[in-house]
């Protein structure tokens, strides 16, 4: 066998061995420190995907922050399980025939957690802060906006100089940064600085005095929240919370988490390791299912600002050497039904999926070509700063495979083991890698965020306003614009095929594969649904 195969098998054995040890530990009641018992039917105890290190869903795009924010703040519109925007805080809207003027009216009786009514001036301030950070939809709205005005306390209006027919999706999308409505005084915060006041507009209050980053976050029911009357569907409809208290228990160790779920010390685990699923399925008190039907796209994110990856040849070196099989084996284990190779950027089995231009990710991996491309890029053995969040299984698994890959193609690896919160801070820095910046980090993108360019922050190539890595390509941006201008599905497919090739040629980032993950919960919990985020409304506990 070749060296790559040997390494893959060796890595797989080591990983499975560690997980089997964890599984044995998880099967015993004394395997790990016991968490407080989750017996109270009015308290839900939940293990999130990662530590909640900060809580500003506009400043950061981390999913764990977005997920917490969905409890604290409400949205004007919300996408349902068909990815269609539905009214949420808004009672309704009027749009001019040319889609240049959009007028919205808020539902009556909306309140913030401090008892103040939600007014149009709070909405416009929240929109302005969001537009400054959302490159794919908020930024384009701002560029073509003549005015955003509060007409009266319940009415606000966009006046644009160009048509913008996708306004409702922009206001209701689940992709980060999501537009959350905050009081004007909080929304006035510099969008590039974190907020510290978490007064919300949603169904739960955040208990700041009980927040212990790295250990616990607590949300308490807000009695002044009035849910919509419609049936809930993802972010659409009535957000009816049936708990007085939702506790997030931060448990990065999978043995501890598995034992806590099996022992009834927690109620719901957002991202259980796939290797532990057979163990959890054998427990009659635990239910297991795929968490999100649209899955996820693994991401090898590259900093375009500094050598060597400011040269496209260095980025292409990664493309031709990277084995998605290695990455997906590390992320989801041995179950082939949980992953597939992805020679493109868009969610498989959705209308716009394409593999046009995906040849660099297909076929035998070519280390020699990668070395040649690196040499042509001018790489001279500089340290490659690889940020690895070791407290999140998905990022740790990808980071370990990358460290091996970089060494194989002749790169000098500076592996920096960090927690996910610190990675969130570091990846926002534009400093040179040798001065606190970075070259590579890993994350993943929910399939719901990759169905088309509108919510897809990772494909934006606007340079300084683009997502972390700050890629700049006028060609990629023109292909995105062509999709926005497409009059029908056939034209959209053509535009997306062109976009996929342009983004692959430019190597905006490198997809590490498509995968699905599980969620697990106690069988006395009802109402858990499949979604790209945990949906707490309509969940009950016997």
C-alpha positions as CSV (number, residue, x, y, z in Angstrom):
1,X,0.0,0.0,0.0
2,X,1.1,3.6,-0.5
3,X,2.1,5.9,2.4
4,X,-1.1,7.9,2.2
5,X,-3.2,4.8,2.6
6,X,-1.0,3.6,5.5
7,X,-1.3,6.9,7.3
8,X,-5.1,6.9,6.8
9,X,-5.4,3.4,8.2
10,X,-3.1,4.2,11.1
11,X,-5.0,7.4,11.9
12,X,-8.3,5.6,11.7
13,X,-7.2,2.9,14.1
14,X,-5.8,5.4,16.6
15,X,-9.0,7.4,16.5
16,X,-11.3,4.4,16.8
17,X,-9.2,3.0,19.7
18,X,-9.5,6.2,21.6
19,X,-13.2,6.4,20.9
20,X,-13.7,2.8,22.0
21,X,-12.0,3.6,25.3
22,X,-14.4,6.5,25.6
23,X,-17.3,4.3,24.8
24,X,-16.4,1.9,27.5
25,X,-16.1,4.7,30.0
26,X,-19.4,6.2,28.9
27,X,-21.2,2.9,29.6
28,X,-20.4,3.0,33.3
29,X,-22.3,5.2,35.7
30,X,-19.0,6.1,37.5
31,X,-17.2,6.9,34.2
32,X,-17.1,10.6,34.6
33,X,-18.0,13.5,36.9
34,X,-21.7,13.5,37.4
35,X,-23.8,16.5,36.3
36,X,-26.8,17.5,38.3
37,X,-29.8,15.3,37.5
38,X,-32.2,16.5,34.9
39,X,-35.4,15.5,36.6
40,X,-37.3,18.8,36.6
41,X,-39.8,18.8,33.7
42,X,-39.5,22.6,33.6
43,X,-35.7,22.6,33.1
44,X,-34.0,21.4,29.9
45,X,-30.3,20.6,30.2
46,X,-28.5,20.7,26.8
47,X,-25.0,20.0,25.7
48,X,-24.1,22.4,22.8
49,X,-21.6,21.8,20.1
50,X,-19.0,24.0,21.7
51,X,-18.3,26.5,24.5
52,X,-20.2,29.7,24.4
53,X,-17.2,32.0,24.8
54,X,-18.9,35.2,23.6
55,X,-22.5,36.2,22.8
56,X,-22.6,38.8,20.0
57,X,-24.2,37.2,16.9
58,X,-23.3,40.1,14.7
59,X,-19.7,40.3,15.8
60,X,-19.1,36.6,15.3
61,X,-20.4,34.0,12.8
62,X,-19.9,31.0,15.1
63,X,-22.9,28.7,14.9
64,X,-22.9,28.1,18.7
65,X,-23.4,31.9,19.3
66,X,-26.1,32.0,16.6
67,X,-27.8,29.1,18.3
68,X,-27.8,30.8,21.7
69,X,-28.9,34.1,20.1
70,X,-32.0,32.3,18.7
71,X,-33.3,32.0,22.2
72,X,-32.5,35.5,23.3
73,X,-33.3,37.7,20.3
74,X,-36.1,37.4,17.7
75,X,-36.0,38.1,14.0
76,X,-38.2,40.1,11.6
77,X,-38.7,37.1,9.4
78,X,-37.7,33.5,9.7
79,X,-36.9,30.7,7.2
80,X,-39.1,27.6,7.6
81,X,-38.1,24.0,6.8
82,X,-38.7,24.7,3.1
83,X,-36.1,27.6,3.3
84,X,-39.0,30.1,2.7
85,X,-39.1,33.3,4.8
86,X,-42.1,33.7,7.0
87,X,-43.2,36.8,9.0
88,X,-41.9,36.7,12.6
89,X,-41.7,40.0,14.4
90,X,-43.2,41.6,11.4
91,X,-47.0,41.6,10.9
92,X,-46.5,42.0,7.2
93,X,-45.0,44.1,4.4
94,X,-45.6,45.9,1.2
95,X,-43.2,46.0,-1.7
96,X,-43.4,48.3,-4.7
97,X,-43.7,46.6,-8.1
98,X,-40.0,47.4,-8.9
99,X,-38.8,45.9,-5.5
100,X,-37.1,49.2,-4.7
101,X,-39.4,50.3,-1.8
102,X,-40.1,47.9,1.0
103,X,-42.4,48.9,3.9
104,X,-42.8,46.7,7.0
105,X,-45.1,46.8,10.0
106,X,-44.2,45.2,13.4
107,X,-46.6,43.0,15.3
108,X,-48.3,44.8,18.2
109,X,-47.2,44.1,21.7
110,X,-43.6,43.2,21.1
111,X,-41.4,43.8,24.1
112,X,-37.7,43.7,25.0
113,X,-36.6,41.9,28.2
114,X,-36.4,45.1,30.1
115,X,-40.1,45.7,29.4
116,X,-39.6,48.4,26.8
117,X,-41.7,48.1,23.6
118,X,-39.9,47.1,20.4
119,X,-40.0,50.2,18.2
120,X,-39.1,50.8,14.5
121,X,-36.0,52.8,15.6
122,X,-34.7,49.7,17.4
123,X,-35.2,47.8,14.2
124,X,-33.4,50.3,12.0
125,X,-30.5,50.4,14.4
126,X,-30.3,46.6,14.4
127,X,-30.4,46.5,10.6
128,X,-27.6,49.1,10.3
129,X,-25.3,47.1,12.6
130,X,-26.1,43.9,10.8
131,X,-25.5,45.4,7.3
132,X,-22.0,46.4,8.3
133,X,-21.1,42.8,9.0
134,X,-23.1,40.7,6.5
135,X,-21.2,40.7,3.3
136,X,-23.5,38.5,1.2
137,X,-26.9,40.2,1.8
138,X,-26.7,43.1,4.3
139,X,-23.8,44.7,2.5
140,X,-25.4,44.7,-1.0
141,X,-28.6,46.2,0.5
142,X,-26.6,49.0,2.1
143,X,-24.8,49.8,-1.1
144,X,-28.1,50.3,-3.0
145,X,-30.0,51.9,-0.2
146,X,-31.1,55.6,-0.4
147,X,-32.7,55.5,3.0
148,X,-33.8,53.2,5.9
149,X,-36.3,55.1,8.0
150,X,-38.6,54.6,10.9
151,X,-42.0,55.9,9.7
152,X,-43.6,55.5,13.1
153,X,-43.2,53.3,16.1
154,X,-44.3,50.2,14.3
155,X,-43.4,50.9,10.7
156,X,-40.1,51.1,8.9
157,X,-39.1,51.4,5.3
158,X,-36.3,50.7,2.9
159,X,-35.9,53.0,-0.1
160,X,-33.5,51.5,-2.6
161,X,-32.1,52.7,-5.9
162,X,-32.0,49.2,-7.4
163,X,-34.5,46.3,-7.2
164,X,-33.9,43.8,-4.4
165,X,-36.4,41.0,-4.7
166,X,-34.7,38.8,-2.1
167,X,-35.3,41.2,0.8
168,X,-37.5,38.8,2.9
169,X,-34.9,36.1,2.7
170,X,-32.2,38.6,3.8
171,X,-34.2,39.6,6.9
172,X,-35.1,36.0,7.8
173,X,-32.1,33.8,6.9
174,X,-30.6,31.5,9.5
175,X,-27.1,31.8,8.1
176,X,-24.6,33.9,10.1
177,X,-24.7,36.7,10.8
178,X,-28.5,36.5,11.3
179,X,-30.4,39.7,11.7
180,X,-31.5,39.8,15.3
181,X,-33.4,42.7,16.7
182,X,-31.8,44.5,19.7
183,X,-32.7,47.7,21.6
184,X,-31.4,50.8,19.8
185,X,-28.8,51.5,22.6
186,X,-27.2,48.1,22.1
187,X,-27.5,48.1,18.3
188,X,-25.6,51.4,18.3
189,X,-22.5,49.5,19.4
190,X,-19.6,49.5,16.8
191,X,-20.3,46.4,14.8
192,X,-16.6,45.5,15.1
193,X,-16.7,45.5,18.9
194,X,-18.6,43.0,21.0
195,X,-21.7,43.9,22.9
196,X,-21.9,43.4,26.7
197,X,-25.6,44.0,27.2
198,X,-27.8,41.0,26.2
199,X,-31.2,42.5,26.6
200,X,-33.2,40.5,24.1
201,X,-36.4,40.4,22.1
202,X,-36.9,36.6,22.0
203,X,-38.6,34.0,24.2
204,X,-35.8,33.5,26.7
205,X,-33.7,35.9,28.8
206,X,-30.0,35.3,29.1
207,X,-28.9,35.0,32.8
208,X,-25.6,36.9,32.6
209,X,-24.8,36.5,36.3
210,X,-25.0,32.7,36.0
211,X,-22.8,32.5,32.9
212,X,-19.6,30.6,33.4
213,X,-17.8,30.4,30.0
214,X,-16.4,26.9,29.6
215,X,-19.0,25.4,32.0
216,X,-22.5,26.7,31.8
217,X,-24.9,29.2,30.2
218,X,-28.5,29.7,31.5
219,X,-31.6,31.0,29.7
220,X,-34.8,31.8,31.6
221,X,-38.3,32.1,30.1
222,X,-39.4,35.7,29.4
223,X,-43.1,36.0,30.3
224,X,-43.5,39.1,28.2
225,X,-42.9,37.2,24.9
226,X,-45.9,36.6,22.7
227,X,-45.3,33.8,20.1
228,X,-47.0,33.9,16.8
229,X,-50.1,31.7,16.4
230,X,-48.9,29.6,13.5
231,X,-47.3,26.2,13.9
232,X,-43.6,26.4,14.3
233,X,-41.3,25.5,11.4
234,X,-37.6,26.1,12.0
235,X,-37.5,29.9,12.4
236,X,-41.0,30.5,11.2
237,X,-44.3,30.3,13.2
238,X,-44.8,30.4,17.0
239,X,-41.8,30.0,19.2
240,X,-43.5,28.4,22.2
241,X,-41.0,27.5,24.9
242,X,-42.3,24.9,27.4
243,X,-39.5,25.3,29.9
244,X,-38.9,27.9,32.6
245,X,-35.1,27.3,32.3
246,X,-32.8,26.0,29.6
247,X,-29.3,25.2,30.9
248,X,-26.4,24.7,28.5
249,X,-23.8,22.4,30.0
250,X,-20.4,22.8,28.3
251,X,-19.0,19.2,28.1
252,X,-16.2,18.9,25.6
253,X,-15.2,15.4,26.7
254,X,-17.3,12.8,24.8
255,X,-17.1,10.2,27.5
256,X,-18.5,12.6,30.1
257,X,-21.2,13.7,27.7
258,X,-22.2,10.2,26.7
259,X,-22.3,9.1,30.3
260,X,-24.4,12.1,31.3
261,X,-26.9,11.5,28.6
262,X,-27.3,7.8,29.4
263,X,-27.5,8.5,33.1
264,X,-30.3,11.1,32.7
265,X,-28.1,13.9,33.9
266,X,-28.6,15.9,30.7
267,X,-31.6,15.8,28.3
268,X,-30.2,16.5,24.9
269,X,-26.7,16.3,23.2
270,X,-26.4,18.4,20.1
271,X,-23.4,16.7,18.4
272,X,-22.6,13.2,19.7
273,X,-19.6,11.5,18.2
274,X,-20.7,9.2,15.4
275,X,-18.5,6.5,16.8
276,X,-20.6,6.4,20.0
277,X,-23.9,6.2,18.2
278,X,-24.1,2.4,18.3
279,X,-23.6,2.6,22.1
280,X,-26.3,5.2,22.5
281,X,-28.7,3.3,20.3
282,X,-28.5,0.3,22.6
283,X,-29.8,2.4,25.5
284,X,-33.6,2.3,25.5
285,X,-33.8,5.6,27.3
286,X,-31.9,7.4,24.5
287,X,-33.2,8.5,21.1
288,X,-30.8,9.1,18.2
289,X,-31.4,10.7,14.7
290,X,-29.7,12.7,12.0
291,X,-29.6,16.3,13.2
292,X,-29.9,18.1,9.9
293,X,-31.2,16.6,6.7
294,X,-29.2,19.2,4.6
295,X,-25.9,18.1,6.3
296,X,-22.7,20.1,6.4
297,X,-19.7,21.0,4.3
298,X,-16.3,20.8,5.9
299,X,-14.0,23.8,5.4
300,X,-10.3,24.2,5.0
301,X,-10.2,28.0,5.3
302,X,-7.3,29.9,3.9
303,X,-5.9,33.4,4.6
304,X,-5.5,35.1,1.2
305,X,-3.7,38.1,2.6
306,X,-0.3,36.6,3.3
307,X,2.3,34.3,1.7
308,X,2.2,31.6,0.6
309,X,-1.6,31.5,0.2
310,X,-1.9,35.0,-1.3
311,X,-0.6,33.1,-4.4
312,X,-3.3,31.0,-6.1
313,X,-0.7,28.3,-6.8
314,X,-0.2,27.6,-3.1
315,X,-4.0,27.3,-2.7
316,X,-4.2,25.0,-5.6
317,X,-1.5,22.8,-4.1
318,X,-3.9,22.1,-1.2
319,X,-6.6,21.2,-3.7
320,X,-4.6,18.6,-5.5
321,X,-3.2,17.0,-2.4
322,X,-6.2,17.1,0.0
323,X,-8.0,13.7,0.4
324,X,-11.7,14.2,1.3
325,X,-11.8,10.6,2.3
326,X,-9.2,11.2,5.0
327,X,-11.0,14.2,6.3
328,X,-14.4,12.6,6.4
329,X,-13.1,9.4,8.0
330,X,-11.7,11.5,10.7
331,X,-14.8,13.6,11.2
332,X,-17.6,10.9,11.0
333,X,-15.7,7.6,11.3
334,X,-16.4,4.4,9.5
335,X,-20.1,4.8,8.4
336,X,-20.0,5.5,4.6
337,X,-23.7,6.6,4.7
338,X,-22.7,9.7,6.7
339,X,-20.5,11.4,4.1
340,X,-19.7,11.8,0.4
341,X,-17.0,13.5,-1.6
342,X,-17.8,17.0,-2.7
343,X,-16.0,18.4,-5.8
344,X,-17.7,21.7,-5.4
345,X,-19.2,24.2,-3.0
346,X,-22.9,23.7,-3.0
347,X,-25.1,21.4,-1.0
348,X,-25.6,17.9,-2.7
349,X,-29.1,16.8,-3.7
350,X,-30.4,20.4,-3.9
351,X,-31.5,22.1,-7.2
352,X,-28.3,24.1,-7.8
353,X,-25.8,21.4,-7.0
354,X,-23.0,21.2,-9.6
355,X,-19.5,19.7,-10.0
356,X,-18.5,22.0,-12.8
357,X,-14.8,22.8,-12.3
358,X,-14.3,20.3,-9.5
359,X,-11.6,18.3,-11.2
360,X,-8.8,19.4,-8.7
361,X,-10.7,17.5,-5.9
362,X,-11.2,14.3,-7.9
363,X,-9.0,11.4,-8.6
364,X,-5.6,10.4,-7.2
365,X,-4.0,12.9,-4.8
366,X,-0.9,14.3,-6.3
367,X,1.7,15.3,-3.6
368,X,4.4,15.9,-6.2
369,X,2.3,18.4,-8.2
370,X,1.4,20.1,-4.9
371,X,5.1,20.5,-4.1
372,X,5.8,21.9,-7.5
373,X,2.9,24.4,-7.2
374,X,4.2,25.4,-3.8
375,X,7.7,26.0,-5.1
376,X,6.3,28.1,-8.0
377,X,4.3,30.2,-5.4
378,X,7.6,31.2,-3.8
379,X,7.1,29.2,-0.6
380,X,10.4,29.2,1.4
381,X,9.6,27.0,4.5
382,X,7.9,29.8,6.4
383,X,5.9,28.5,9.4
384,X,2.2,27.9,8.4
385,X,0.1,28.9,11.4
386,X,-2.7,26.3,11.7
387,X,-5.4,27.2,14.2
388,X,-7.1,24.1,15.6
389,X,-10.0,24.2,18.0
390,X,-9.3,21.1,20.0
391,X,-12.5,21.3,22.1
392,X,-14.8,20.7,19.0
393,X,-14.6,17.3,17.5
394,X,-15.2,18.4,13.9
395,X,-12.5,21.0,13.9
396,X,-10.0,18.9,15.9
397,X,-10.4,16.0,13.4
398,X,-9.9,18.2,10.4
399,X,-6.9,20.0,11.9
400,X,-5.1,16.8,12.7
401,X,-5.5,15.6,9.1
402,X,-4.3,19.0,7.8
403,X,-1.2,18.9,10.0
404,X,-0.2,15.6,8.3
405,X,-1.1,16.8,4.9
406,X,1.0,20.0,5.1
407,X,4.0,18.0,6.2
408,X,3.6,15.6,3.3
409,X,3.7,18.4,0.8
410,X,6.8,20.0,2.5
411,X,5.3,22.7,4.6
412,X,6.5,23.9,8.0
413,X,3.5,23.5,10.3
414,X,2.9,25.6,13.4
415,X,0.0,23.7,15.0
416,X,-1.7,25.9,17.5
417,X,-4.1,24.0,19.8
418,X,-6.8,26.4,21.0
419,X,-10.4,26.4,22.2
420,X,-13.2,27.3,19.7
421,X,-13.8,30.7,21.4
422,X,-10.1,31.7,21.0
423,X,-10.2,30.6,17.3
424,X,-13.2,32.8,16.9
425,X,-11.1,35.7,18.2
426,X,-7.9,34.9,16.3
427,X,-9.5,34.3,12.9
428,X,-10.8,37.9,12.9
429,X,-7.3,39.3,13.0
430,X,-5.7,40.6,9.8
431,X,-2.2,40.7,11.4
432,X,0.6,38.7,9.7
433,X,0.7,35.1,10.8
434,X,4.0,35.7,12.6
435,X,2.4,38.5,14.6
436,X,-0.7,36.8,16.0
437,X,-2.5,36.2,12.7
438,X,-3.1,32.9,10.9
439,X,-2.8,30.9,7.7
440,X,-5.4,28.2,8.1
441,X,-8.3,27.3,10.3
442,X,-11.1,24.7,10.0
443,X,-14.8,25.0,10.4
444,X,-17.9,23.7,8.7
445,X,-20.9,25.3,6.9
446,X,-24.5,24.0,7.3
447,X,-26.0,22.7,4.1
448,X,-28.8,25.2,4.5
449,X,-26.3,28.0,4.2
450,X,-24.8,26.5,1.0
451,X,-27.8,26.0,-1.2
452,X,-27.2,29.2,-3.1
453,X,-25.0,32.3,-2.9
454,X,-27.4,34.5,-0.8
455,X,-26.6,33.0,2.6
456,X,-23.1,31.7,1.6
457,X,-20.7,33.9,3.4
458,X,-17.7,31.6,2.7
459,X,-17.9,32.1,-1.0
460,X,-18.0,35.9,-0.9
461,X,-14.9,37.4,-2.6
462,X,-15.3,41.1,-1.8
463,X,-11.9,41.4,-0.2
464,X,-11.8,43.5,3.0
465,X,-15.6,43.0,3.6
466,X,-15.4,39.2,2.8
467,X,-15.5,36.5,5.5
468,X,-12.3,35.5,7.4
469,X,-9.5,34.9,4.9
470,X,-10.6,38.0,2.9
471,X,-10.5,36.5,-0.6
472,X,-10.8,39.0,-3.4
473,X,-11.9,38.0,-6.9
474,X,-13.9,40.3,-9.3
475,X,-14.6,37.2,-11.5
476,X,-16.2,35.3,-8.6
477,X,-18.2,38.3,-7.6
478,X,-19.5,38.7,-11.1
479,X,-20.7,35.1,-11.1
480,X,-22.5,35.7,-7.8
481,X,-24.1,38.8,-9.4
482,X,-25.2,36.7,-12.4
483,X,-27.0,34.4,-10.1
484,X,-28.9,37.3,-8.4
485,X,-29.9,38.5,-11.8
486,X,-31.0,35.1,-13.1
487,X,-34.7,35.2,-14.2
488,X,-35.5,31.5,-13.7
489,X,-34.1,28.2,-12.4
490,X,-32.4,27.3,-15.7
491,X,-30.5,30.5,-15.7
492,X,-29.7,30.1,-12.0
493,X,-28.2,26.7,-12.7
494,X,-26.0,28.1,-15.5
495,X,-24.8,30.9,-13.2
496,X,-24.0,28.5,-10.4
497,X,-22.1,26.2,-12.6
498,X,-20.0,29.1,-13.8
499,X,-19.6,30.3,-10.2
500,X,-18.5,26.9,-8.9
501,X,-15.8,26.7,-11.6
502,X,-14.6,30.3,-10.9
503,X,-14.5,29.7,-7.1
504,X,-12.7,26.4,-7.6
505,X,-10.1,27.9,-10.0
506,X,-9.5,30.7,-7.5
507,X,-9.5,28.3,-4.5
508,X,-11.6,30.5,-2.3
509,X,-11.5,27.8,0.3
510,X,-11.2,24.0,0.0
511,X,-14.2,21.8,0.9
512,X,-13.1,18.8,2.9
513,X,-16.3,16.8,2.1
514,X,-20.0,16.7,2.8
515,X,-21.2,15.0,6.0
516,X,-24.2,14.5,8.2
517,X,-24.1,14.3,12.0
518,X,-26.4,13.0,14.7
519,X,-28.2,14.4,17.7
520,X,-29.3,12.4,20.7
521,X,-31.8,13.0,23.5
522,X,-33.6,11.2,26.3
523,X,-36.8,9.5,25.3
524,X,-38.8,11.5,27.8
525,X,-38.1,14.5,25.6
526,X,-40.6,15.1,22.8
527,X,-40.7,17.5,19.9
528,X,-37.0,17.4,18.8
529,X,-36.9,18.2,15.0
530,X,-34.3,18.0,12.3
531,X,-32.8,21.4,11.5
532,X,-29.5,23.2,10.9
533,X,-29.7,24.4,14.5
534,X,-31.3,23.2,17.7
535,X,-35.0,24.1,17.7
536,X,-36.1,24.5,21.4
537,X,-39.7,25.7,20.8
538,X,-42.4,23.0,21.1
539,X,-40.0,20.6,22.9
540,X,-41.5,19.1,26.0
541,X,-40.2,16.9,28.8
542,X,-42.2,14.3,30.6
